[in-house]
Amino acid sequence: MAKTAWIERNNKKAATVKKYAALRAELKAKKDYAGLAKLPRNASPVRVVNRCSMSGRRHGYLRKFACSRLTFREAALSGLIPGVTKASW
């Protein structure tokens, strides 16, 4: 499990991105790159990291299920994810 501070920091970045989204879009449309540079660093959506919704892990993240490969495997084997079964041939 990721430290709570890392998860909270990422949530704070996501909130900042949401706050400045309209202003960023406006500045980009005007091609005002000096104005974009004056915005906070965390206002850029690139700085937000995809994290597992259950464990907070950032590596091995599956976008379709919004969790890491480890929690996906545990949930799938437990039958918590509908439509996902273990392969057998």
Backbone as CSV, one residue per row, in Angstrom:
resi,resn,N_x,N_y,N_z,CA_x,CA_y,CA_z,C_x,C_y,C_z
1,MET,0.841,-1.184,0.000,0.000,0.000,0.000,0.883,1.242,0.000
2,ALA,0.515,2.184,-0.829,1.263,3.435,-0.917,1.032,4.271,0.344
3,LYS,2.008,5.092,0.664,1.836,5.970,1.815,0.669,6.915,1.561
4,THR,-0.036,7.227,2.601,-1.199,8.105,2.501,-0.805,9.476,1.963
5,ALA,0.401,9.936,2.299,0.861,11.247,1.851,0.967,11.306,0.331
6,TRP,1.428,10.197,-0.293,1.549,10.158,-1.753,0.178,10.232,-2.406
7,ILE,-0.767,9.508,-1.836,-2.127,9.483,-2.383,-2.762,10.859,-2.253
8,GLU,-2.608,11.481,-1.091,-3.171,12.813,-0.859,-2.521,13.858,-1.755
9,ARG,-1.224,13.737,-1.955,-0.517,14.672,-2.827,-1.066,14.584,-4.251
10,ASN,-1.315,13.357,-4.705,-1.869,13.159,-6.041,-3.283,13.724,-6.135
11,ASN,-4.083,13.559,-5.076,-5.443,14.121,-5.057,-5.402,15.646,-5.122
12,LYS,-4.422,16.229,-4.439,-4.257,17.683,-4.440,-3.887,18.175,-5.846
13,LYS,-3.009,17.414,-6.527,-2.639,17.763,-7.907,-3.863,17.695,-8.817
14,ALA,-4.678,16.661,-8.644,-5.876,16.505,-9.469,-6.842,17.664,-9.251
15,ALA,-6.957,18.118,-8.013,-7.829,19.260,-7.718,-7.298,20.540,-8.375
16,THR,-5.982,20.720,-8.360,-5.368,21.896,-8.977,-5.577,21.875,-10.490
17,VAL,-5.445,20.696,-11.097,-5.667,20.565,-12.540,-7.094,20.958,-12.880
18,LYS,-8.044,20.485,-12.071,-9.459,20.788,-12.308,-9.732,22.290,-12.163
19,LYS,-9.077,22.901,-11.178,-9.283,24.327,-10.901,-8.825,25.206,-12.071
20,TYR,-7.678,24.845,-12.666,-7.088,25.677,-13.713,-7.395,25.182,-15.124
21,ALA,-8.243,24.185,-15.289,-8.486,23.587,-16.612,-9.020,24.609,-17.617
22,ALA,-10.011,25.384,-17.225,-10.604,26.362,-18.144,-9.593,27.437,-18.526
23,LEU,-8.853,27.930,-17.547,-7.852,28.975,-17.805,-6.747,28.450,-18.718
24,ARG,-6.293,27.215,-18.484,-5.260,26.603,-19.332,-5.750,26.480,-20.777
25,ALA,-6.994,26.042,-20.937,-7.543,25.880,-22.284,-7.615,27.229,-22.997
26,GLU,-8.009,28.251,-22.260,-8.106,29.593,-22.831,-6.729,30.112,-23.252
27,LEU,-5.733,29.944,-22.386,-4.381,30.414,-22.694,-3.784,29.639,-23.867
28,LYS,-4.076,28.336,-23.935,-3.564,27.541,-25.050,-4.214,27.960,-26.366
29,ALA,-5.490,28.297,-26.325,-6.182,28.743,-27.539,-5.591,30.062,-28.049
30,LYS,-5.221,30.944,-27.115,-4.610,32.228,-27.475,-3.132,32.088,-27.831
31,LYS,-2.562,30.905,-27.561,-1.126,30.640,-27.737,-0.280,31.573,-26.877
32,ASP,-0.785,31.832,-25.648,-0.084,32.678,-24.683,0.758,31.789,-23.773
33,TYR,1.949,31.429,-24.257,2.791,30.497,-23.518,3.444,31.143,-22.302
34,ALA,3.595,32.459,-22.321,4.126,33.153,-21.144,3.113,33.066,-20.000
35,GLY,1.843,33.213,-20.331,0.794,33.089,-19.320,0.694,31.671,-18.783
36,LEU,0.880,30.699,-19.659,0.868,29.301,-19.222,2.013,29.013,-18.258
37,ALA,3.155,29.609,-18.524,4.325,29.384,-17.676,4.133,29.967,-16.279
38,LYS,3.257,30.965,-16.146,3.026,31.585,-14.839,2.064,30.785,-13.962
39,LEU,1.362,29.832,-14.562,0.456,28.988,-13.775,1.272,28.055,-12.886
40,PRO,0.665,27.542,-11.821,1.395,26.591,-10.974,1.783,25.333,-11.746
41,ARG,2.880,24.719,-11.356,3.339,23.502,-12.026,2.301,22.399,-11.962
42,ASN,1.654,22.272,-10.811,0.694,21.184,-10.630,-0.617,21.421,-11.364
43,ALA,-0.723,22.515,-12.099,-1.922,22.766,-12.898,-1.873,21.991,-14.212
44,SER,-0.723,21.410,-14.513,-0.577,20.627,-15.735,-1.105,19.206,-15.512
45,PRO,-1.972,18.714,-16.398,-2.541,17.374,-16.206,-1.515,16.245,-16.316
46,VAL,-0.352,16.538,-16.889,0.686,15.518,-17.022,1.233,15.098,-15.651
47,ARG,1.147,15.977,-14.683,1.729,15.701,-13.370,0.867,14.803,-12.493
48,VAL,-0.367,14.562,-12.892,-1.239,13.665,-12.127,-0.912,12.226,-12.521
49,VAL,-0.756,11.365,-11.533,-0.361,9.977,-11.754,-1.579,9.079,-11.610
50,ASN,-1.717,8.099,-12.507,-2.767,7.100,-12.346,-2.393,6.194,-11.177
51,ARG,-3.284,6.088,-10.199,-3.023,5.246,-9.035,-4.151,4.262,-8.833
52,CYS,-3.808,3.118,-8.288,-4.791,2.079,-7.993,-5.791,2.618,-6.976
53,SER,-7.069,2.384,-7.232,-8.108,2.903,-6.337,-8.120,2.185,-4.998
54,MET,-7.597,0.973,-4.940,-7.620,0.204,-3.694,-6.318,0.304,-2.909
55,SER,-5.181,0.123,-3.584,-3.910,0.091,-2.864,-3.096,1.373,-3.002
56,GLY,-3.374,2.180,-4.018,-2.607,3.408,-4.227,-1.347,3.180,-5.035
57,ARG,-1.116,1.963,-5.501,0.077,1.624,-6.280,0.028,2.336,-7.630
58,ARG,1.174,2.826,-8.104,1.200,3.563,-9.362,1.725,2.745,-10.527
59,HIS,2.528,1.733,-10.265,3.060,0.902,-11.344,2.141,-0.281,-11.596
60,GLY,2.097,-0.747,-12.824,1.245,-1.877,-13.172,-0.223,-1.505,-13.128
61,TYR,-0.545,-0.277,-13.499,-1.916,0.246,-13.434,-2.686,-0.160,-14.687
62,LEU,-3.878,-0.708,-14.523,-4.746,-1.081,-15.641,-5.849,-0.036,-15.754
63,ARG,-5.848,0.740,-16.827,-6.806,1.834,-16.981,-8.247,1.358,-17.013
64,LYS,-8.474,0.248,-17.695,-9.834,-0.247,-17.869,-10.503,-0.564,-16.528
65,PHE,-9.713,-1.009,-15.560,-10.261,-1.405,-14.261,-9.881,-0.443,-13.142
66,ALA,-9.069,0.547,-13.416,-8.632,1.571,-12.455,-7.993,0.972,-11.215
67,CYS,-7.209,-0.094,-11.419,-6.480,-0.689,-10.297,-5.181,-1.295,-10.809
68,SER,-4.315,-1.664,-9.877,-3.041,-2.255,-10.260,-3.228,-3.715,-10.623
69,ARG,-2.214,-4.283,-11.233,-2.292,-5.671,-11.681,-2.463,-6.626,-10.503
70,LEU,-1.898,-6.280,-9.375,-1.979,-7.153,-8.203,-3.385,-7.173,-7.613
71,THR,-3.979,-6.012,-7.430,-5.335,-5.968,-6.881,-6.345,-6.479,-7.897
72,PHE,-6.051,-6.272,-9.191,-6.931,-6.821,-10.228,-6.965,-8.341,-10.140
73,ARG,-5.796,-8.939,-9.980,-5.720,-10.406,-9.930,-6.473,-10.948,-8.721
74,GLU,-6.268,-10.312,-7.571,-6.970,-10.752,-6.354,-8.483,-10.623,-6.515
75,ALA,-8.930,-9.487,-7.062,-10.368,-9.255,-7.230,-10.964,-10.204,-8.268
76,ALA,-10.229,-10.456,-9.343,-10.734,-11.339,-10.398,-10.853,-12.774,-9.895
77,LEU,-9.869,-13.225,-9.153,-9.911,-14.591,-8.627,-10.983,-14.752,-7.556
78,SER,-11.307,-13.665,-6.881,-12.370,-13.697,-5.867,-13.754,-13.593,-6.490
79,GLY,-13.801,-13.249,-7.782,-15.080,-13.101,-8.467,-15.729,-11.751,-8.251
80,LEU,-14.935,-10.744,-7.889,-15.485,-9.407,-7.627,-15.641,-8.562,-8.887
81,ILE,-14.993,-8.979,-9.981,-15.082,-8.223,-11.232,-15.966,-9.012,-12.191
82,PRO,-17.140,-8.478,-12.546,-18.039,-9.220,-13.423,-17.468,-9.408,-14.826
83,GLY,-17.640,-10.597,-15.375,-17.209,-10.881,-16.734,-15.772,-11.287,-16.864
84,VAL,-15.015,-11.302,-15.782,-13.607,-11.670,-15.838,-13.446,-13.065,-15.245
85,THR,-12.905,-13.967,-16.063,-12.659,-15.328,-15.580,-11.228,-15.712,-15.866
86,LYS,-10.739,-16.688,-15.150,-9.393,-17.164,-15.353,-9.347,-17.972,-16.650
87,ALA,-8.327,-17.739,-17.452,-8.210,-18.426,-18.726,-7.846,-19.895,-18.516
88,SER,-8.460,-20.752,-19.304,-8.093,-22.171,-19.288,-8.308,-22.734,-20.671
89,TRP,-7.355,-23.502,-21.158,-7.475,-24.103,-22.484,-6.807,-25.438,-22.548
